[in-house]
């Protein structure tokens, strides 16, 4: 499985796409595949300041619930409201419509490039 090269990844299967000082965060296709059908998403509050590596959200599937970790430090600026009524967007479009939140980035955590993550997620 090959992941988009325009973003970075955590070993815990979150992705981050940084554009300027704003980043979009989601979980990878590998993660959603491992979770199975997503049935609920608990998103962070807008305005919350987070530290890279901090658990900030929860994705619940028919199999289990999984913490989502912030790939960067900064402030949450927007959450994907569409997931409230359609959590399956994560399964259908993990890298586009199924994003979780956006944040103003003050510092990246311990992220991997696409090639490194591809090796990990096999």
N, C-alpha and C positions, 0 to 999 in steps of 0.2 A: 504494500500500500504506500502510495506516495502522497505526501502532504504538501499544501501550498507553500511555496518558498518565500512569499511576501509577508510571512509572520514568523514568530518564534514560539517555542513550546516549553512546557514544564514536564518533568518526569511524571508528574501526577495527571498528565493528559489535558491540561488547559492550553489554549492557544492565545496569543496576544498579537494584535496587528497595530503597530504604532505609526501614527501619521501626525507629524509635528510633535506636540506635547499631549496629544489625545490618543488614547488607545481603545480598541475594541477587544473584548475578551469573550471567549466561548470555550466549549470542550471539543475535542477532536472527534473525527468520525470513528476512530478506534474506540474511544471512550464510550460514545453513544452506542456503538455496536455491543460492547461488553455489558453495558447497563441493560440493554433491551428497551422495551417500550417505555418512554418517559411519560409519567403521569402527573407530575407536580414539580414546580420549580419555586424555591424560596430565594428571592433576589435581595441584594443588599439595599439599604436606604440611600437615596440620592443625598449627597452632602457628607456621607460618612468618609472619614479618613482611614485608610487602610495601609498596612505594612506588607511588603512582599513576603509571600509564604503564609499569610494569615488566612484562615478559613473565612470566607465572606458570603458564601451562598450554599444552597443544598439542591441537588438534583435527585429526585426520587423516581424510581422506575418500578415496574412490576416485580423486579428481582430484589432491589436493595435501594438504600439512600446513600448518596455519596457527597461528601464535602467538596466544595470548589474553592481552590486557593488562589489568592491574588498573585499574578505573575509580576506585579510591580507595586511600588509604593505610590500613594497619591490619594486623590479624592474621587469618589464615585460621582459622575456627572449625569448619568442617564442609565435607566434600566430598560430592557426590552419588554415593554408592557404587553406585547402580543403573546408572550409566553404564558400569561395568566389564563387566557382562554384557550390557548393552543400549545401546550407544552410539547406536543409531538413535532413542532417545528425543529426541535433539536435533532430528532431522528431523521427528518426529511431533508434538512439543510444545515448541518452542523457548522459549516464554515461561512454561511451567508445569513439567511433569515433566522437561524437559531442562535444568534449571538446572545450573550447574557447581560453584559453591562459595558458601559464606556467609562473611562476614567481619565482624569488629568494626571499625567505621569510625572513624578518627581525623581524616580529612580527604578531601574529594572532590577528584578531579582535574578536568580540563577537560572537563566533560560538557555534553551538549546536551539540550534539551527535546524532547519527542516531535515537535512541529511542525518544529523545525530538522532533526531526524534524518530525518523523512519527506521533506523537500526534498532531503536529501543522498542518500538511498537509492532514488531513482527511476531 
